[in-house]
């Protein structure tokens, strides 16, 4: 994915305001645990609190629900905040 420029951020902010009446917003962020088959020798790194193996995905979208940034492949035991802090997004 291309790195967003200042102009892109300004456009996203304008779209959020025009479409959703939400000012000073450059994206909506959310995380998801994607269920996976247990990897060999993964121990418990990918085992999450919901009692299955998963990888974490974190995504940021613009006002039209189009991805502007993603982070995929974090350990399943990590929460959205931990993924965000160690990602390029954070």
PDB file with one MODEL, atoms N, CA, C and O in Angstrom:
MODEL        1
ATOM      1  N   UNK A   1       0.846  -1.181   0.000  1.00  0.00           N
ATOM      2  CA  UNK A   1       0.000   0.000   0.000  1.00  0.00           C
ATOM      3  C   UNK A   1       0.890   1.242   0.000  1.00  0.00           C
ATOM      4  O   UNK A   1       1.913   1.275   0.684  1.00  0.00           O
ATOM      5  N   UNK A   2       0.507   2.251  -0.757  1.00  0.00           N
ATOM      6  CA  UNK A   2       1.306   3.477  -0.764  1.00  0.00           C
ATOM      7  C   UNK A   2       1.180   4.230   0.562  1.00  0.00           C
ATOM      8  O   UNK A   2       0.133   4.205   1.210  1.00  0.00           O
ATOM      9  N   UNK A   3       2.250   4.887   0.945  1.00  0.00           N
ATOM     10  CA  UNK A   3       2.225   5.697   2.163  1.00  0.00           C
ATOM     11  C   UNK A   3       1.389   6.943   1.906  1.00  0.00           C
ATOM     12  O   UNK A   3       1.631   7.669   0.942  1.00  0.00           O
ATOM     13  N   UNK A   4       0.395   7.192   2.774  1.00  0.00           N
ATOM     14  CA  UNK A   4      -0.452   8.383   2.571  1.00  0.00           C
ATOM     15  C   UNK A   4       0.354   9.675   2.710  1.00  0.00           C
ATOM     16  O   UNK A   4       1.242   9.776   3.557  1.00  0.00           O
ATOM     17  N   UNK A   5       0.037  10.648   1.878  1.00  0.00           N
ATOM     18  CA  UNK A   5       0.695  11.955   1.938  1.00  0.00           C
ATOM     19  C   UNK A   5      -0.168  12.913   2.764  1.00  0.00           C
ATOM     20  O   UNK A   5      -1.298  12.591   3.131  1.00  0.00           O
ATOM     21  N   UNK A   6       0.384  14.088   3.046  1.00  0.00           N
ATOM     22  CA  UNK A   6      -0.377  15.089   3.795  1.00  0.00           C
ATOM     23  C   UNK A   6      -1.640  15.472   3.032  1.00  0.00           C
ATOM     24  O   UNK A   6      -2.695  15.666   3.637  1.00  0.00           O
ATOM     25  N   UNK A   7      -1.541  15.583   1.703  1.00  0.00           N
ATOM     26  CA  UNK A   7      -2.716  15.892   0.893  1.00  0.00           C
ATOM     27  C   UNK A   7      -3.783  14.816   1.002  1.00  0.00           C
ATOM     28  O   UNK A   7      -4.975  15.122   1.055  1.00  0.00           O
ATOM     29  N   UNK A   8      -3.361  13.556   1.035  1.00  0.00           N
ATOM     30  CA  UNK A   8      -4.304  12.433   1.172  1.00  0.00           C
ATOM     31  C   UNK A   8      -5.015  12.510   2.524  1.00  0.00           C
ATOM     32  O   UNK A   8      -6.228  12.314   2.606  1.00  0.00           O
ATOM     33  N   UNK A   9      -4.250  12.797   3.586  1.00  0.00           N
ATOM     34  CA  UNK A   9      -4.857  12.922   4.917  1.00  0.00           C
ATOM     35  C   UNK A   9      -5.863  14.065   4.959  1.00  0.00           C
ATOM     36  O   UNK A   9      -6.928  13.933   5.563  1.00  0.00           O
ATOM     37  N   UNK A  10      -5.535  15.174   4.328  1.00  0.00           N
ATOM     38  CA  UNK A  10      -6.464  16.306   4.294  1.00  0.00           C
ATOM     39  C   UNK A  10      -7.741  15.952   3.545  1.00  0.00           C
ATOM     40  O   UNK A  10      -8.835  16.348   3.947  1.00  0.00           O
ATOM     41  N   UNK A  11      -7.600  15.207   2.457  1.00  0.00           N
ATOM     42  CA  UNK A  11      -8.764  14.760   1.693  1.00  0.00           C
ATOM     43  C   UNK A  11      -9.628  13.805   2.523  1.00  0.00           C
ATOM     44  O   UNK A  11     -10.854  13.913   2.517  1.00  0.00           O
ATOM     45  N   UNK A  12      -8.994  12.878   3.232  1.00  0.00           N
ATOM     46  CA  UNK A  12      -9.731  11.937   4.089  1.00  0.00           C
ATOM     47  C   UNK A  12     -10.477  12.688   5.185  1.00  0.00           C
ATOM     48  O   UNK A  12     -11.636  12.390   5.472  1.00  0.00           O
ATOM     49  N   UNK A  13      -9.805  13.669   5.800  1.00  0.00           N
ATOM     50  CA  UNK A  13     -10.440  14.474   6.852  1.00  0.00           C
ATOM     51  C   UNK A  13     -11.657  15.213   6.313  1.00  0.00           C
ATOM     52  O   UNK A  13     -12.698  15.264   6.969  1.00  0.00           O
ATOM     53  N   UNK A  14     -11.528  15.783   5.122  1.00  0.00           N
ATOM     54  CA  UNK A  14     -12.649  16.504   4.501  1.00  0.00           C
ATOM     55  C   UNK A  14     -13.806  15.549   4.205  1.00  0.00           C
ATOM     56  O   UNK A  14     -14.966  15.894   4.434  1.00  0.00           O
ATOM     57  N   UNK A  15     -13.501  14.357   3.700  1.00  0.00           N
ATOM     58  CA  UNK A  15     -14.545  13.382   3.390  1.00  0.00           C
ATOM     59  C   UNK A  15     -15.283  12.912   4.643  1.00  0.00           C
ATOM     60  O   UNK A  15     -16.503  12.752   4.626  1.00  0.00           O
ATOM     61  N   UNK A  16     -14.534  12.689   5.737  1.00  0.00           N
ATOM     62  CA  UNK A  16     -15.185  12.303   6.992  1.00  0.00           C
ATOM     63  C   UNK A  16     -16.154  13.387   7.451  1.00  0.00           C
ATOM     64  O   UNK A  16     -17.251  13.085   7.922  1.00  0.00           O
ATOM     65  N   UNK A  17     -15.750  14.650   7.312  1.00  0.00           N
ATOM     66  CA  UNK A  17     -16.638  15.722   7.745  1.00  0.00           C
ATOM     67  C   UNK A  17     -17.866  15.833   6.852  1.00  0.00           C
ATOM     68  O   UNK A  17     -18.985  15.967   7.347  1.00  0.00           O
ATOM     69  N   UNK A  18     -17.663  15.778   5.532  1.00  0.00           N
ATOM     70  CA  UNK A  18     -18.787  15.923   4.610  1.00  0.00           C
ATOM     71  C   UNK A  18     -19.765  14.757   4.689  1.00  0.00           C
ATOM     72  O   UNK A  18     -20.978  14.953   4.614  1.00  0.00           O
ATOM     73  N   UNK A  19     -19.240  13.550   4.839  1.00  0.00           N
ATOM     74  CA  UNK A  19     -20.087  12.363   4.809  1.00  0.00           C
ATOM     75  C   UNK A  19     -20.674  12.008   6.181  1.00  0.00           C
ATOM     76  O   UNK A  19     -21.831  11.601   6.280  1.00  0.00           O
ATOM     77  N   UNK A  20     -19.874  12.164   7.224  1.00  0.00           N
ATOM     78  CA  UNK A  20     -20.289  11.687   8.544  1.00  0.00           C
ATOM     79  C   UNK A  20     -20.407  12.800   9.595  1.00  0.00           C
ATOM     80  O   UNK A  20     -20.768  12.535  10.741  1.00  0.00           O
ATOM     81  N   UNK A  21     -20.103  14.039   9.204  1.00  0.00           N
ATOM     82  CA  UNK A  21     -20.081  15.183  10.122  1.00  0.00           C
ATOM     83  C   UNK A  21     -19.205  14.858  11.335  1.00  0.00           C
ATOM     84  O   UNK A  21     -19.600  15.030  12.488  1.00  0.00           O
ATOM     85  N   UNK A  22     -18.008  14.383  11.023  1.00  0.00           N
ATOM     86  CA  UNK A  22     -17.029  14.002  12.045  1.00  0.00           C
ATOM     87  C   UNK A  22     -15.739  14.737  11.717  1.00  0.00           C
ATOM     88  O   UNK A  22     -15.048  14.386  10.761  1.00  0.00           O
ATOM     89  N   UNK A  23     -15.410  15.760  12.508  1.00  0.00           N
ATOM     90  CA  UNK A  23     -14.265  16.612  12.181  1.00  0.00           C
ATOM     91  C   UNK A  23     -12.941  16.044  12.700  1.00  0.00           C
ATOM     92  O   UNK A  23     -12.906  15.270  13.656  1.00  0.00           O
ATOM     93  N   UNK A  24     -11.864  16.452  12.042  1.00  0.00           N
ATOM     94  CA  UNK A  24     -10.489  16.104  12.434  1.00  0.00           C
ATOM     95  C   UNK A  24     -10.229  14.598  12.510  1.00  0.00           C
ATOM     96  O   UNK A  24      -9.473  14.150  13.372  1.00  0.00           O
ATOM     97  N   UNK A  25     -10.827  13.830  11.646  1.00  0.00           N
ATOM     98  CA  UNK A  25     -10.658  12.374  11.634  1.00  0.00           C
ATOM     99  C   UNK A  25      -9.899  11.971  10.368  1.00  0.00           C
ATOM    100  O   UNK A  25     -10.284  12.355   9.264  1.00  0.00           O
ATOM    101  N   UNK A  26      -8.819  11.196  10.528  1.00  0.00           N
ATOM    102  CA  UNK A  26      -8.054  10.736   9.367  1.00  0.00           C
ATOM    103  C   UNK A  26      -8.227   9.243   9.122  1.00  0.00           C
ATOM    104  O   UNK A  26      -7.583   8.680   8.237  1.00  0.00           O
ATOM    105  N   UNK A  27      -9.102   8.593   9.908  1.00  0.00           N
ATOM    106  CA  UNK A  27      -9.356   7.183   9.671  1.00  0.00           C
ATOM    107  C   UNK A  27     -10.062   6.517  10.827  1.00  0.00           C
ATOM    108  O   UNK A  27      -9.997   6.977  11.967  1.00  0.00           O
ATOM    109  N   UNK A  28     -10.741   5.423  10.515  1.00  0.00           N
ATOM    110  CA  UNK A  28     -11.376   4.585  11.529  1.00  0.00           C
ATOM    111  C   UNK A  28     -10.537   3.315  11.623  1.00  0.00           C
ATOM    112  O   UNK A  28     -10.156   2.743  10.602  1.00  0.00           O
ATOM    113  N   UNK A  29     -10.251   2.876  12.841  1.00  0.00           N
ATOM    114  CA  UNK A  29      -9.361   1.741  13.050  1.00  0.00           C
ATOM    115  C   UNK A  29     -10.082   0.636  13.815  1.00  0.00           C
ATOM    116  O   UNK A  29     -10.871   0.903  14.720  1.00  0.00           O
ATOM    117  N   UNK A  30      -9.799  -0.603  13.437  1.00  0.00           N
ATOM    118  CA  UNK A  30     -10.376  -1.745  14.139  1.00  0.00           C
ATOM    119  C   UNK A  30      -9.474  -2.955  13.941  1.00  0.00           C
ATOM    120  O   UNK A  30      -8.702  -3.027  12.984  1.00  0.00           O
ATOM    121  N   UNK A  31      -9.587  -3.880  14.843  1.00  0.00           N
ATOM    122  CA  UNK A  31      -8.805  -5.103  14.773  1.00  0.00           C
ATOM    123  C   UNK A  31      -9.707  -6.324  14.692  1.00  0.00           C
ATOM    124  O   UNK A  31     -10.881  -6.273  15.057  1.00  0.00           O
ATOM    125  N   UNK A  32      -9.144  -7.414  14.213  1.00  0.00           N
ATOM    126  CA  UNK A  32      -9.899  -8.659  14.064  1.00  0.00           C
ATOM    127  C   UNK A  32      -8.953  -9.831  14.268  1.00  0.00           C
ATOM    128  O   UNK A  32      -7.824  -9.829  13.776  1.00  0.00           O
ATOM    129  N   UNK A  33      -9.429 -10.834  15.003  1.00  0.00           N
ATOM    130  CA  UNK A  33      -8.687 -12.088  15.123  1.00  0.00           C
ATOM    131  C   UNK A  33      -9.148 -13.003  14.000  1.00  0.00           C
ATOM    132  O   UNK A  33     -10.331 -13.324  13.893  1.00  0.00           O
ATOM    133  N   UNK A  34      -8.207 -13.420  13.168  1.00  0.00           N
ATOM    134  CA  UNK A  34      -8.512 -14.303  12.058  1.00  0.00           C
ATOM    135  C   UNK A  34      -8.116 -15.715  12.468  1.00  0.00           C
ATOM    136  O   UNK A  34      -6.946 -15.989  12.735  1.00  0.00           O
ATOM    137  N   UNK A  35      -9.103 -16.611  12.517  1.00  0.00           N
ATOM    138  CA  UNK A  35      -8.857 -17.983  12.958  1.00  0.00           C
ATOM    139  C   UNK A  35      -7.911 -18.695  11.991  1.00  0.00           C
ATOM    140  O   UNK A  35      -8.072 -18.614  10.773  1.00  0.00           O
ATOM    141  N   UNK A  36      -6.922 -19.393  12.556  1.00  0.00           N
ATOM    142  CA  UNK A  36      -5.965 -20.144  11.745  1.00  0.00           C
ATOM    143  C   UNK A  36      -5.818 -21.553  12.296  1.00  0.00           C
ATOM    144  O   UNK A  36      -6.194 -21.824  13.437  1.00  0.00           O
ATOM    145  N   UNK A  37      -5.277 -22.440  11.492  1.00  0.00           N
ATOM    146  CA  UNK A  37      -4.919 -23.775  11.941  1.00  0.00           C
ATOM    147  C   UNK A  37      -3.629 -23.630  12.735  1.00  0.00           C
ATOM    148  O   UNK A  37      -2.745 -22.865  12.347  1.00  0.00           O
ATOM    149  N   UNK A  38      -3.514 -24.350  13.831  1.00  0.00           N
ATOM    150  CA  UNK A  38      -2.342 -24.241  14.694  1.00  0.00           C
ATOM    151  C   UNK A  38      -1.060 -24.513  13.909  1.00  0.00           C
ATOM    152  O   UNK A  38      -0.950 -25.510  13.196  1.00  0.00           O
ATOM    153  N   UNK A  39      -0.098 -23.608  14.054  1.00  0.00           N
ATOM    154  CA  UNK A  39       1.184 -23.756  13.386  1.00  0.00           C
ATOM    155  C   UNK A  39       2.084 -24.693  14.182  1.00  0.00           C
ATOM    156  O   UNK A  39       1.982 -24.750  15.407  1.00  0.00           O
ATOM    157  N   UNK A  40       2.958 -25.424  13.507  1.00  0.00           N
ATOM    158  CA  UNK A  40       3.898 -26.301  14.196  1.00  0.00           C
ATOM    159  C   UNK A  40       4.827 -25.458  15.056  1.00  0.00           C
ATOM    160  O   UNK A  40       5.296 -24.399  14.638  1.00  0.00           O
ATOM    161  N   UNK A  41       5.084 -25.945  16.261  1.00  0.00           N
ATOM    162  CA  UNK A  41       6.003 -25.285  17.204  1.00  0.00           C
ATOM    163  C   UNK A  41       5.588 -23.857  17.565  1.00  0.00           C
ATOM    164  O   UNK A  41       6.440 -23.046  17.929  1.00  0.00           O
ATOM    165  N   UNK A  42       4.318 -23.541  17.472  1.00  0.00           N
ATOM    166  CA  UNK A  42       3.880 -22.177  17.787  1.00  0.00           C
ATOM    167  C   UNK A  42       3.673 -21.986  19.289  1.00  0.00           C
ATOM    168  O   UNK A  42       3.452 -20.865  19.747  1.00  0.00           O
ATOM    169  N   UNK A  43       3.741 -23.051  20.041  1.00  0.00           N
ATOM    170  CA  UNK A  43       3.510 -23.029  21.487  1.00  0.00           C
ATOM    171  C   UNK A  43       2.174 -22.346  21.743  1.00  0.00           C
ATOM    172  O   UNK A  43       1.138 -22.849  21.307  1.00  0.00           O
ATOM    173  N   UNK A  44       2.172 -21.224  22.434  1.00  0.00           N
ATOM    174  CA  UNK A  44       0.897 -20.560  22.707  1.00  0.00           C
ATOM    175  C   UNK A  44       0.876 -19.136  22.156  1.00  0.00           C
ATOM    176  O   UNK A  44      -0.012 -18.361  22.509  1.00  0.00           O
ATOM    177  N   UNK A  45       1.826 -18.776  21.306  1.00  0.00           N
ATOM    178  CA  UNK A  45       1.897 -17.408  20.798  1.00  0.00           C
ATOM    179  C   UNK A  45       0.659 -17.010  19.999  1.00  0.00           C
ATOM    180  O   UNK A  45       0.211 -15.866  20.069  1.00  0.00           O
ATOM    181  N   UNK A  46       0.112 -17.949  19.246  1.00  0.00           N
ATOM    182  CA  UNK A  46      -1.037 -17.640  18.409  1.00  0.00           C
ATOM    183  C   UNK A  46      -2.365 -18.062  19.054  1.00  0.00           C
ATOM    184  O   UNK A  46      -3.424 -17.911  18.447  1.00  0.00           O
ATOM    185  N   UNK A  47      -2.306 -18.590  20.284  1.00  0.00           N
ATOM    186  CA  UNK A  47      -3.518 -19.017  20.976  1.00  0.00           C
ATOM    187  C   UNK A  47      -4.090 -17.809  21.702  1.00  0.00           C
ATOM    188  O   UNK A  47      -3.405 -17.202  22.525  1.00  0.00           O
ATOM    189  N   UNK A  48      -5.342 -17.452  21.409  1.00  0.00           N
ATOM    190  CA  UNK A  48      -5.906 -16.229  21.974  1.00  0.00           C
ATOM    191  C   UNK A  48      -6.834 -16.498  23.159  1.00  0.00           C
ATOM    192  O   UNK A  48      -7.070 -17.648  23.531  1.00  0.00           O
ATOM    193  N   UNK A  49      -7.341 -15.447  23.728  1.00  0.00           N
ATOM    194  CA  UNK A  49      -8.232 -15.534  24.890  1.00  0.00           C
ATOM    195  C   UNK A  49      -9.609 -16.097  24.550  1.00  0.00           C
ATOM    196  O   UNK A  49     -10.401 -16.379  25.450  1.00  0.00           O
ATOM    197  N   UNK A  50      -9.899 -16.263  23.276  1.00  0.00           N
ATOM    198  CA  UNK A  50     -11.188 -16.826  22.852  1.00  0.00           C
ATOM    199  C   UNK A  50     -11.089 -18.334  22.643  1.00  0.00           C
ATOM    200  O   UNK A  50     -12.012 -18.957  22.119  1.00  0.00           O
ATOM    201  N   UNK A  51      -9.955 -18.918  23.059  1.00  0.00           N
ATOM    202  CA  UNK A  51      -9.717 -20.370  23.033  1.00  0.00           C
ATOM    203  C   UNK A  51      -9.573 -20.957  21.636  1.00  0.00           C
ATOM    204  O   UNK A  51     -10.037 -22.072  21.397  1.00  0.00           O
ATOM    205  N   UNK A  52      -8.946 -20.245  20.711  1.00  0.00           N
ATOM    206  CA  UNK A  52      -8.564 -20.807  19.422  1.00  0.00           C
ATOM    207  C   UNK A  52      -7.311 -20.089  18.919  1.00  0.00           C
ATOM    208  O   UNK A  52      -6.954 -19.025  19.424  1.00  0.00           O
ATOM    209  N   UNK A  53      -6.652 -20.673  17.930  1.00  0.00           N
ATOM    210  CA  UNK A  53      -5.463 -20.070  17.344  1.00  0.00           C
ATOM    211  C   UNK A  53      -5.878 -19.011  16.326  1.00  0.00           C
ATOM    212  O   UNK A  53      -6.807 -19.215  15.544  1.00  0.00           O
ATOM    213  N   UNK A  54      -5.177 -17.876  16.346  1.00  0.00           N
ATOM    214  CA  UNK A  54      -5.511 -16.801  15.417  1.00  0.00           C
ATOM    215  C   UNK A  54      -4.319 -15.895  15.182  1.00  0.00           C
ATOM    216  O   UNK A  54      -3.336 -15.919  15.923  1.00  0.00           O
ATOM    217  N   UNK A  55      -4.430 -15.102  14.140  1.00  0.00           N
ATOM    218  CA  UNK A  55      -3.492 -14.016  13.867  1.00  0.00           C
ATOM    219  C   UNK A  55      -4.277 -12.722  13.956  1.00  0.00           C
ATOM    220  O   UNK A  55      -5.461 -12.668  13.624  1.00  0.00           O
ATOM    221  N   UNK A  56      -3.598 -11.688  14.406  1.00  0.00           N
ATOM    222  CA  UNK A  56      -4.256 -10.402  14.530  1.00  0.00           C
ATOM    223  C   UNK A  56      -4.137  -9.576  13.271  1.00  0.00           C
ATOM    224  O   UNK A  56      -3.084  -9.545  12.634  1.00  0.00           O
ATOM    225  N   UNK A  57      -5.222  -8.905  12.912  1.00  0.00           N
ATOM    226  CA  UNK A  57      -5.229  -7.989  11.785  1.00  0.00           C
ATOM    227  C   UNK A  57      -5.755  -6.649  12.275  1.00  0.00           C
ATOM    228  O   UNK A  57      -6.783  -6.586  12.949  1.00  0.00           O
ATOM    229  N   UNK A  58      -5.050  -5.585  11.935  1.00  0.00           N
ATOM    230  CA  UNK A  58      -5.459  -4.242  12.301  1.00  0.00           C
ATOM    231  C   UNK A  58      -5.582  -3.439  11.015  1.00  0.00           C
ATOM    232  O   UNK A  58      -4.688  -3.489  10.171  1.00  0.00           O
ATOM    233  N   UNK A  59      -6.667  -2.705  10.854  1.00  0.00           N
ATOM    234  CA  UNK A  59      -6.878  -1.960   9.618  1.00  0.00           C
ATOM    235  C   UNK A  59      -7.402  -0.557   9.909  1.00  0.00           C
ATOM    236  O   UNK A  59      -8.128  -0.327  10.876  1.00  0.00           O
ATOM    237  N   UNK A  60      -7.008   0.369   9.040  1.00  0.00           N
ATOM    238  CA  UNK A  60      -7.501   1.743   9.078  1.00  0.00           C
ATOM    239  C   UNK A  60      -8.210   1.987   7.753  1.00  0.00           C
ATOM    240  O   UNK A  60      -7.693   1.637   6.692  1.00  0.00           O
ATOM    241  N   UNK A  61      -9.395   2.590   7.818  1.00  0.00           N
ATOM    242  CA  UNK A  61     -10.165   2.872   6.600  1.00  0.00           C
ATOM    243  C   UNK A  61     -10.516   4.349   6.521  1.00  0.00           C
ATOM    244  O   UNK A  61     -10.552   5.057   7.527  1.00  0.00           O
ATOM    245  N   UNK A  62     -10.777   4.797   5.285  1.00  0.00           N
ATOM    246  CA  UNK A  62     -11.207   6.179   5.078  1.00  0.00           C
ATOM    247  C   UNK A  62     -12.730   6.276   5.199  1.00  0.00           C
ATOM    248  O   UNK A  62     -13.383   5.316   5.610  1.00  0.00           O
ATOM    249  N   UNK A  63     -13.284   7.410   4.848  1.00  0.00           N
ATOM    250  CA  UNK A  63     -14.730   7.645   4.992  1.00  0.00           C
ATOM    251  C   UNK A  63     -15.580   6.755   4.093  1.00  0.00           C
ATOM    252  O   UNK A  63     -16.776   6.593   4.331  1.00  0.00           O
ATOM    253  N   UNK A  64     -14.968   6.177   3.060  1.00  0.00           N
ATOM    254  CA  UNK A  64     -15.682   5.290   2.146  1.00  0.00           C
ATOM    255  C   UNK A  64     -15.382   3.819   2.418  1.00  0.00           C
ATOM    256  O   UNK A  64     -15.634   2.967   1.565  1.00  0.00           O
ATOM    257  N   UNK A  65     -14.847   3.516   3.595  1.00  0.00           N
ATOM    258  CA  UNK A  65     -14.507   2.151   4.016  1.00  0.00           C
ATOM    259  C   UNK A  65     -13.407   1.514   3.175  1.00  0.00           C
ATOM    260  O   UNK A  65     -13.333   0.288   3.088  1.00  0.00           O
ATOM    261  N   UNK A  66     -12.558   2.319   2.561  1.00  0.00           N
ATOM    262  CA  UNK A  66     -11.432   1.800   1.782  1.00  0.00           C
ATOM    263  C   UNK A  66     -10.199   1.773   2.678  1.00  0.00           C
ATOM    264  O   UNK A  66      -9.936   2.717   3.424  1.00  0.00           O
ATOM    265  N   UNK A  67      -9.446   0.675   2.592  1.00  0.00           N
ATOM    266  CA  UNK A  67      -8.255   0.538   3.422  1.00  0.00           C
ATOM    267  C   UNK A  67      -7.229   1.620   3.090  1.00  0.00           C
ATOM    268  O   UNK A  67      -6.954   1.900   1.924  1.00  0.00           O
ATOM    269  N   UNK A  68      -6.669   2.224   4.144  1.00  0.00           N
ATOM    270  CA  UNK A  68      -5.559   3.155   3.972  1.00  0.00           C
ATOM    271  C   UNK A  68      -4.296   2.592   4.606  1.00  0.00           C
ATOM    272  O   UNK A  68      -3.191   2.982   4.229  1.00  0.00           O
ATOM    273  N   UNK A  69      -4.442   1.675   5.569  1.00  0.00           N
ATOM    274  CA  UNK A  69      -3.295   1.019   6.202  1.00  0.00           C
ATOM    275  C   UNK A  69      -3.759  -0.291   6.834  1.00  0.00           C
ATOM    276  O   UNK A  69      -4.877  -0.388   7.339  1.00  0.00           O
ATOM    277  N   UNK A  70      -2.877  -1.303   6.798  1.00  0.00           N
ATOM    278  CA  UNK A  70      -3.185  -2.584   7.441  1.00  0.00           C
ATOM    279  C   UNK A  70      -1.941  -3.140   8.110  1.00  0.00           C
ATOM    280  O   UNK A  70      -0.818  -2.818   7.721  1.00  0.00           O
ATOM    281  N   UNK A  71      -2.146  -3.967   9.107  1.00  0.00           N
ATOM    282  CA  UNK A  71      -1.077  -4.715   9.760  1.00  0.00           C
ATOM    283  C   UNK A  71      -1.630  -6.117   9.993  1.00  0.00           C
ATOM    284  O   UNK A  71      -2.627  -6.286  10.695  1.00  0.00           O
ATOM    285  N   UNK A  72      -0.988  -7.115   9.408  1.00  0.00           N
ATOM    286  CA  UNK A  72      -1.463  -8.496   9.496  1.00  0.00           C
ATOM    287  C   UNK A  72      -0.332  -9.377   9.988  1.00  0.00           C
ATOM    288  O   UNK A  72       0.822  -9.184   9.608  1.00  0.00           O
ATOM    289  N   UNK A  73      -0.662 -10.351  10.839  1.00  0.00           N
ATOM    290  CA  UNK A  73       0.314 -11.351  11.242  1.00  0.00           C
ATOM    291  C   UNK A  73       0.737 -11.303  12.688  1.00  0.00           C
ATOM    292  O   UNK A  73       1.639 -12.041  13.087  1.00  0.00           O
ATOM    293  N   UNK A  74       0.117 -10.460  13.485  1.00  0.00           N
ATOM    294  CA  UNK A  74       0.462 -10.405  14.900  1.00  0.00           C
ATOM    295  C   UNK A  74      -0.024 -11.650  15.615  1.00  0.00           C
ATOM    296  O   UNK A  74      -0.931 -12.339  15.149  1.00  0.00           O
ATOM    297  N   UNK A  75       0.595 -11.929  16.753  1.00  0.00           N
ATOM    298  CA  UNK A  75       0.199 -13.091  17.547  1.00  0.00           C
ATOM    299  C   UNK A  75      -1.243 -12.974  18.009  1.00  0.00           C
ATOM    300  O   UNK A  75      -1.719 -11.878  18.306  1.00  0.00           O
ATOM    301  N   UNK A  76      -1.930 -14.093  18.068  1.00  0.00           N
ATOM    302  CA  UNK A  76      -3.330 -14.114  18.455  1.00  0.00           C
ATOM    303  C   UNK A  76      -3.594 -13.672  19.872  1.00  0.00           C
ATOM    304  O   UNK A  76      -4.689 -13.208  20.189  1.00  0.00           O
ATOM    305  N   UNK A  77      -2.594 -13.812  20.733  1.00  0.00           N
ATOM    306  CA  UNK A  77      -2.809 -13.442  22.138  1.00  0.00           C
ATOM    307  C   UNK A  77      -2.750 -11.938  22.363  1.00  0.00           C
ATOM    308  O   UNK A  77      -3.080 -11.467  23.452  1.00  0.00           O
ATOM    309  N   UNK A  78      -2.332 -11.171  21.347  1.00  0.00           N
ATOM    310  CA  UNK A  78      -2.238  -9.728  21.479  1.00  0.00           C
ATOM    311  C   UNK A  78      -3.582  -9.066  21.220  1.00  0.00           C
ATOM    312  O   UNK A  78      -4.372  -9.529  20.397  1.00  0.00           O
ATOM    313  N   UNK A  79      -3.825  -7.986  21.928  1.00  0.00           N
ATOM    314  CA  UNK A  79      -5.038  -7.210  21.715  1.00  0.00           C
ATOM    315  C   UNK A  79      -4.797  -6.108  20.698  1.00  0.00           C
ATOM    316  O   UNK A  79      -3.670  -5.912  20.243  1.00  0.00           O
ATOM    317  N   UNK A  80      -5.847  -5.393  20.343  1.00  0.00           N
ATOM    318  CA  UNK A  80      -5.746  -4.312  19.363  1.00  0.00           C
ATOM    319  C   UNK A  80      -4.714  -3.264  19.785  1.00  0.00           C
ATOM    320  O   UNK A  80      -3.951  -2.770  18.955  1.00  0.00           O
ATOM    321  N   UNK A  81      -4.693  -2.926  21.080  1.00  0.00           N
ATOM    322  CA  UNK A  81      -3.768  -1.901  21.541  1.00  0.00           C
ATOM    323  C   UNK A  81      -2.312  -2.334  21.392  1.00  0.00           C
ATOM    324  O   UNK A  81      -1.474  -1.524  20.998  1.00  0.00           O
ATOM    325  N   UNK A  82      -1.995  -3.586  21.695  1.00  0.00           N
ATOM    326  CA  UNK A  82      -0.635  -4.077  21.552  1.00  0.00           C
ATOM    327  C   UNK A  82      -0.199  -4.129  20.097  1.00  0.00           C
ATOM    328  O   UNK A  82       0.939  -3.790  19.773  1.00  0.00           O
ATOM    329  N   UNK A  83      -1.104  -4.555  19.218  1.00  0.00           N
ATOM    330  CA  UNK A  83      -0.806  -4.593  17.783  1.00  0.00           C
ATOM    331  C   UNK A  83      -0.564  -3.186  17.266  1.00  0.00           C
ATOM    332  O   UNK A  83       0.371  -2.955  16.499  1.00  0.00           O
ATOM    333  N   UNK A  84      -1.402  -2.246  17.681  1.00  0.00           N
ATOM    334  CA  UNK A  84      -1.280  -0.862  17.248  1.00  0.00           C
ATOM    335  C   UNK A  84       0.057  -0.257  17.681  1.00  0.00           C
ATOM    336  O   UNK A  84       0.727   0.399  16.884  1.00  0.00           O
ATOM    337  N   UNK A  85       0.441  -0.472  18.925  1.00  0.00           N
ATOM    338  CA  UNK A  85       1.656   0.138  19.448  1.00  0.00           C
ATOM    339  C   UNK A  85       2.921  -0.370  18.761  1.00  0.00           C
ATOM    340  O   UNK A  85       3.878   0.390  18.614  1.00  0.00           O
ATOM    341  N   UNK A  86       2.952  -1.619  18.342  1.00  0.00           N
ATOM    342  CA  UNK A  86       4.167  -2.147  17.711  1.00  0.00           C
ATOM    343  C   UNK A  86       4.128  -2.068  16.180  1.00  0.00           C
ATOM    344  O   UNK A  86       5.102  -2.436  15.523  1.00  0.00           O
ATOM    345  N   UNK A  87       3.040  -1.605  15.618  1.00  0.00           N
ATOM    346  CA  UNK A  87       2.913  -1.541  14.157  1.00  0.00           C
ATOM    347  C   UNK A  87       3.442  -0.223  13.610  1.00  0.00           C
ATOM    348  O   UNK A  87       3.711   0.718  14.357  1.00  0.00           O
ATOM    349  N   UNK A  88       3.586  -0.179  12.280  1.00  0.00           N
ATOM    350  CA  UNK A  88       3.959   1.062  11.602  1.00  0.00           C
ATOM    351  C   UNK A  88       2.829   2.086  11.690  1.00  0.00           C
ATOM    352  O   UNK A  88       3.069   3.290  11.599  1.00  0.00           O
ATOM    353  N   UNK A  89       1.618   1.612  11.865  1.00  0.00           N
ATOM    354  CA  UNK A  89       0.458   2.499  11.965  1.00  0.00           C
ATOM    355  C   UNK A  89       0.565   3.356  13.228  1.00  0.00           C
ATOM    356  O   UNK A  89       0.301   4.558  13.196  1.00  0.00           O
ATOM    357  N   UNK A  90       0.954   2.727  14.335  1.00  0.00           N
ATOM    358  CA  UNK A  90       1.038   3.420  15.619  1.00  0.00           C
ATOM    359  C   UNK A  90       2.263   4.285  15.713  1.00  0.00           C
ATOM    360  O   UNK A  90       2.481   4.937  16.734  1.00  0.00           O
TER     361      UNK A  90
ENDMDL
END
